[in-house]
Each structure stands twice: as C-alpha cells, then as structure tokens.
Amino acid sequence: MPSFDLVSKLDMGEMKNVVNMAQKQISGRYDFKGSNTSIDFKGEEALEIKASDDYKMTAALDILRQNMAKRNVGMRSIDPQDIEPSGNQMFKQTILIKAGIDKEQGKKINKAIKESGIKVTSSYLDEKVRVQGKKIDDLQAVFQYLKSHKDVVVDLQMENMKR
C-alpha cells in the first residue's frame, strides 16, 4: 500500500543564508543608515531583530520574509513574537523557528485528513504523520489539501514516499 510521511523541517544552512542576505540588504538601504538594525541567531530555535523604531522593525521583518521566499524557505516555519523595548532607545523582536510536528499539530492534521473525505488513513509517529492509501493520486491530493488548510500552521514536506 502506498504511503508517505509528512514532516516539518527547516534547512538551517538555507536559513543562515537568508539571514545573511537580509542583513546585507539592511546595511545597504538608505532608510536604515545609522540605525544599528540587525538580525541575529539566538541558538537554533530563534532569531532576534533589533531596531531603533517600529518602522525599521517591520521593514526588517519584511526583508527577512522576502529573502525566505527567494530561497524557498517556508513562511510557516517562523513565528514572530511581540515587539518589546530592550533599553537604550532600541526595540527587539524574537522570532521563533518552528521545526517538527508536535502532538497537538499532529492531531489537527489527522482531523483535517478525516474531514477531507479522501480515502486514506493517517497516524502520528514521533514528529511526523504517516499517510497511507490505495492510490498515489489520493496521497498527493491529501498533501495539496493540507498545504492550503487553515488549521495547519507548520510548513509541511513530503518524505519517504513508498509505492
């Protein structure tokens, strides 16, 4: 029986390239001159944007998202938090990097698959969801359905396709 695994993973090498490209664009833009706006990694789970005002903060986040789109890094893999003052007339925003499918998200994905009406079965297995069906077309239809579903808030990839 054909099957595949739904996973949510992020290529950290690509994400580093995205951050470097965004930082280079920020340092070259006229409206950022002398503002000390920066995007930095805070470990493997988060990014931090520092800027002197709200406008520069949102512009830096937009630049980051544009570069993610250029490098085919999923937009759903980041979760911007609230902007907060960091002292010295600067603001900071933490951006969480999401990878993996947790139990709650796995339940939502399973529920969405059942609601779709496509004749497949699914089960949550340790940060991935295995989908099985009789036809490969049904499996591909489920994948396309989940990529556009409103309850799925992680970036999904198809892995380990078996015929």
N, C-alpha and C positions, 0 to 999 in steps of 0.2 A: 504494500500500500504506500503510495507517495506521501512524503511528509517533508516539512522544513521547520527550522527553529527561528522564532522571532527574537532578536536580540537588540539591545540598545547599547552601542559602544561608540566611543569617540577616539579618533586617532590623535593622540596628544602631539605628535610631530606636526600634523597639519594645524592644530590649534596654536602651537607656538609660532608657526609661520604666519597665521592670521594676526596674532598679537603683534609680531614684529612689523608686518605690513601696515597695520593700523597706527602703530607708534610712529613709523616713518611718515605717514600721511599727516598725522597730527603735528609733528615737528616742522613740516613744510608749509602748513597752511597759515595764511596771513592773520586770520582771526584768532589763532592760538599763540601768536608771538608773545613771549614774555609771560605766559600764564602758568608754566610748570604743570601742564596737564600730562598725565601719564597713565598707562595701562600696564599693570604688573601681575605676575602669577603669585598667588598665595598658596603654595603647595600644589597638589594635583587636583584638588576639589574646588578651587575658587580663583577668580580674578578680582583685581581691585582697580577701580578707576578713581583717580584723584584729579580734582579741578578746582578752579577758584570761584566758579558760579554755576548756577543751574543750566544755563545755555551751553556752556562748554561741556558739562557733564552729559547732557542728552546728545550733543553733537558727537562726542567721543564714542558713545554707545552706538549711535547710528553708523559711524565709520567702522566700528567693530563688526556690526551686523552686515554691512556691505561687503567687507572682506570675507566674512564667513560664507556669504552667498557666492562670491567669486571662486572660493576654494572648495565648494561643495561640502561644507561642514553644516550639519543640521541646525536650524534655528531653535528647535525644541530642546537642544542639549544645553542651553544656558537658561538660567533663572535669575534675572536682575532683582535685587532686593531694594529696599528704600534708600534714598539719598539721605545721608546724615552728616552733620558738621564734624570735622576732625580737628578743629582748632587752628589757630594761625590764619584765620580767614580762608580756610580751604574746606572743601567738601569731599566725601568719599562715598563710593557705592560698591558694595560687594556683589559679585556676580557668581552664583553657584554653578558649577559644571556638573550636569547630570549624566550619569552613565549607569547602565544596568536597569533591570526591571524589578522593582520591589514587589512585595506580595499584594499590596493594595492596587498597584497599577496592573499586576497580573490578573487580579480578579475583574477589574474593569475591562481588560482586553478580552477575557473569556466571556464575559457578559455581552460585550459588543458582538463577538463572533456568533453567539447563540441568537442574538436579536437579528442578525443579518439574514437568517433564513437559508444560508448556503449550507449544503450538506457536508460538513466537516466536523471533526472533533478537535478539542484543544485541551491542553493541560499545562499547568505551571510547573516548571522544573528548574529550581535554583537559578534565578535571574534570567530565565528565558522561557518562552512559551512555545511548546511543540504543537504544531497544527498538522493533522492527518486527514486525508480524504481519498476518495476513489479516483478522482480526476485531477490532473495537474492544473487544468483551467480553473477549477474551483479553488485551489490553493492560491493561485495568482489573483483571483477575484477577491478573496479574503484579504490578501495583502494590500491591494489597492483600496479596498473598503476601509481598512484600519488606518491607512496613511491619511485619509481625509476625515476620519471620525473625530467628533468634537471632544469626546471623553479621553482620548488617547493623547497624553501630554508629553510623551517622550518621543525621541527620534528613533524610528524602527528600521532595522535592516533584516534582510532575509539571509539565513545562513544554513549550511548543511542540508541542501536540497537533495532528497533521495527519490528516485523514480521507482 
